[in-house]
Amino acid sequence: MLIRPIPERQRIEMSEDPFYKKCVLNNGECKGRIEWHHHFKFAGKRTDDKFGILPLCHYHHDHESKYSRILNEVCKSRMTEEDKKKYDRKVW
């Protein structure tokens, strides 16, 4: 699988944001380093919108399909009004 690279300026911004320092699931099963997961997809493609890139530990990243519903909710809660207008046709 090809990995979509996050633009360098955005990577720097995210690395300085405390949100991206710990696993969003943090349910006691966390193992391994934090990895950034492109969870939000639109029109069949991953986007670089910050609300849709979530920090997951290695374990949860490997098993992310089991947590899709929760990750969708996290993405939705992080969307700004501008994001909601941009992706108003998104079907969750």
Secondary structure, DSSP 4 states (H G I P E B T S, - for coil): -PPPPPPHHHHHHHHTSGGGGS-SS-SS---S-EEEEE--EETTEE---GGGEEEEEHHHHHTGGGGHHHHHHHHHHH--HHHHHHTTT---
